[in-house]
């Protein structure tokens, strides 16, 4: 009798454990499905950082920029722009790395710059507690593509779910806090309609 009870209990525990594993896997897949495609630095041919400075997470600010370069779609075209940008930032501006945490191409692919949790050099006063996201191109008189805008929104939502961004993070434009026209007037007006917009940082 007693061994039978132990056997039944073992069976129940095994079944519960299996269900928990399936549920956890489903949640992980759900999180991944809701995150945009991100090409890692090594995938676009980026060089290693010259120095790593870690941030305390979750991050409080998200700063939106544009790169004032040509636009790009596809890995080959975007990688060329990113490699040139990183070289300029490291060799001419003496930055440790490409200055942004993430960059977004016209096809909606997100490219890792310094990535989550590492300080960039995008916005003086906001590098330690901010994530810099740059749209690849010039958006003074036009918007990025719908794919690029949606990728940015998905990246932000993903960052919150993964604990990288604070649930009440503040969204700002570079031009609000430093002397720059970035992210361009048209894009600046667009992001004012997004959740978490902070009008007076």
C-alpha positions as CSV (number, residue, x, y, z in Angstrom):
1,X,0.0,0.0,0.0
2,X,2.7,2.5,1.1
3,X,4.9,2.0,-2.0
4,X,1.8,2.5,-4.2
5,X,1.1,5.8,-2.6
6,X,4.7,6.9,-3.2
7,X,4.4,5.8,-6.8
8,X,1.2,7.8,-7.3
9,X,2.8,10.9,-5.6
10,X,5.9,10.6,-7.8
11,X,3.6,10.5,-10.9
12,X,1.7,13.6,-9.8
13,X,4.9,15.5,-9.0
14,X,6.4,14.5,-12.4
15,X,3.2,15.6,-14.3
16,X,3.2,19.0,-12.5
17,X,6.9,19.5,-13.2
18,X,6.3,18.7,-16.9
19,X,3.4,21.2,-17.1
20,X,5.5,23.9,-15.5
21,X,8.2,23.3,-18.0
22,X,5.8,23.6,-20.9
23,X,4.2,26.8,-19.5
24,X,7.7,28.4,-19.0
25,X,8.7,27.5,-22.5
26,X,5.5,29.0,-23.9
27,X,6.2,32.2,-22.0
28,X,9.8,32.3,-23.2
29,X,8.6,31.8,-26.8
30,X,5.9,34.5,-26.3
31,X,8.6,37.0,-25.1
32,X,10.8,36.2,-28.0
33,X,8.0,36.4,-30.5
34,X,7.1,39.9,-29.3
35,X,10.7,41.2,-29.6
36,X,12.0,42.6,-32.9
37,X,14.8,40.9,-34.9
38,X,18.1,42.2,-33.5
39,X,21.4,41.7,-35.4
40,X,24.2,41.5,-32.9
41,X,27.3,43.6,-33.3
42,X,29.4,40.6,-34.4
43,X,26.8,39.9,-37.1
44,X,27.2,43.3,-38.7
45,X,31.0,43.3,-38.4
46,X,31.4,45.6,-35.5
47,X,34.7,45.9,-33.6
48,X,34.9,45.1,-29.9
49,X,34.4,48.0,-27.5
50,X,37.5,49.8,-26.3
51,X,36.0,50.0,-22.8
52,X,32.9,48.6,-21.1
53,X,30.9,50.7,-18.6
54,X,27.9,48.9,-17.2
55,X,24.6,50.6,-16.3
56,X,22.3,50.0,-13.3
57,X,19.1,48.5,-14.6
58,X,16.3,49.0,-15.2
59,X,17.1,52.1,-17.2
60,X,15.1,55.2,-16.6
61,X,15.4,57.1,-19.9
62,X,15.2,56.3,-23.6
63,X,16.6,58.9,-25.9
64,X,15.7,58.9,-29.6
65,X,18.1,60.1,-32.3
66,X,18.7,59.8,-36.0
67,X,22.1,59.2,-37.6
68,X,22.0,61.8,-40.3
69,X,23.4,59.2,-42.8
70,X,21.8,57.5,-45.7
71,X,19.0,55.1,-45.0
72,X,19.5,51.4,-45.4
73,X,17.6,48.1,-45.8
74,X,19.2,44.7,-45.4
75,X,22.3,43.5,-43.5
76,X,24.9,44.3,-46.2
77,X,23.7,47.9,-46.8
78,X,23.2,48.7,-43.1
79,X,26.5,47.0,-42.0
80,X,28.5,49.2,-44.3
81,X,26.9,52.3,-42.6
82,X,27.4,50.9,-39.1
83,X,31.0,49.9,-39.6
84,X,31.9,53.4,-41.0
85,X,30.0,55.0,-38.1
86,X,31.8,52.9,-35.4
87,X,35.2,53.7,-37.0
88,X,34.4,57.4,-36.9
89,X,33.1,57.3,-33.4
90,X,36.1,55.3,-32.1
91,X,39.0,56.9,-34.1
92,X,37.8,60.5,-34.6
93,X,35.6,61.1,-31.6
94,X,37.6,58.9,-29.2
95,X,34.5,57.0,-28.0
96,X,34.8,53.5,-26.7
97,X,32.3,52.2,-29.3
98,X,29.6,53.2,-31.7
99,X,27.6,55.7,-29.6
100,X,24.1,54.3,-29.7
101,X,22.7,51.3,-27.8
102,X,20.6,50.3,-30.8
103,X,20.1,51.4,-34.4
104,X,17.1,50.7,-36.7
105,X,17.2,50.2,-40.4
106,X,14.4,51.1,-42.8
107,X,13.3,47.4,-43.1
108,X,12.6,47.3,-39.3
109,X,15.7,45.3,-38.4
110,X,17.3,46.4,-35.1
111,X,21.1,46.5,-34.9
112,X,22.9,46.2,-31.6
113,X,25.3,49.0,-30.8
114,X,26.5,48.9,-27.2
115,X,23.3,46.9,-26.4
116,X,21.3,46.7,-23.2
117,X,23.0,47.5,-20.0
118,X,26.1,49.2,-21.4
119,X,26.7,52.9,-21.5
120,X,26.8,54.6,-24.9
121,X,27.9,58.1,-25.9
122,X,24.7,59.4,-27.5
123,X,23.5,62.1,-25.1
124,X,25.6,64.0,-22.6
125,X,24.0,63.7,-19.1
126,X,21.9,60.7,-20.2
127,X,24.5,58.1,-21.1
128,X,24.7,56.5,-17.7
129,X,21.0,56.2,-17.1
130,X,19.6,56.2,-20.7
131,X,19.3,53.9,-23.7
132,X,20.0,55.6,-27.0
133,X,18.0,54.4,-30.0
134,X,18.9,55.9,-33.4
135,X,17.0,55.6,-36.6
136,X,19.4,55.1,-39.5
137,X,18.8,58.1,-41.9
138,X,17.8,61.7,-41.8
139,X,14.3,62.5,-40.5
140,X,14.1,66.2,-40.6
141,X,11.4,66.4,-43.2
142,X,10.0,62.8,-43.3
143,X,9.3,59.9,-41.1
144,X,11.1,56.6,-40.9
145,X,9.3,53.7,-42.5
146,X,6.4,52.1,-40.7
147,X,8.5,49.0,-40.2
148,X,11.2,51.0,-38.5
149,X,8.8,52.8,-36.2
150,X,7.1,49.6,-35.3
151,X,10.5,47.9,-34.6
152,X,11.3,50.8,-32.2
153,X,8.0,50.4,-30.3
154,X,8.5,46.6,-30.1
155,X,12.1,47.1,-28.8
156,X,10.8,49.4,-26.1
157,X,8.1,46.9,-25.0
158,X,10.6,44.1,-25.1
159,X,13.0,46.1,-23.0
160,X,10.4,46.6,-20.3
161,X,9.3,42.9,-20.3
162,X,13.0,41.8,-20.0
163,X,13.6,44.2,-17.1
164,X,16.1,46.3,-19.1
165,X,13.9,49.4,-19.1
166,X,11.9,50.7,-16.2
167,X,8.2,50.1,-16.4
168,X,7.7,53.9,-16.1
169,X,10.7,54.9,-18.3
170,X,10.7,58.4,-19.8
171,X,11.0,58.8,-23.6
172,X,12.8,61.9,-24.8
173,X,14.4,63.3,-28.0
174,X,18.1,64.2,-28.0
175,X,17.2,67.7,-29.0
176,X,15.4,68.3,-25.8
177,X,18.5,67.9,-23.6
178,X,21.5,68.7,-25.8
179,X,22.4,71.1,-28.6
180,X,21.4,69.0,-31.6
181,X,18.6,68.8,-34.2
182,X,18.4,65.0,-33.6
183,X,16.1,63.1,-34.2
184,X,14.9,65.5,-36.8
185,X,11.8,67.6,-36.6
186,X,9.4,65.2,-38.3
187,X,10.4,62.3,-36.1
188,X,10.5,64.5,-33.1
189,X,6.8,65.3,-33.6
190,X,6.0,61.6,-34.1
191,X,7.5,60.4,-30.9
192,X,5.6,62.9,-28.9
193,X,2.5,60.8,-29.5
194,X,4.2,57.6,-28.1
195,X,3.6,56.3,-24.6
196,X,6.0,57.4,-21.9
197,X,6.8,60.8,-23.7
198,X,8.3,63.3,-21.3
199,X,7.7,66.9,-22.5
200,X,9.9,68.5,-19.9
201,X,13.0,66.4,-19.0
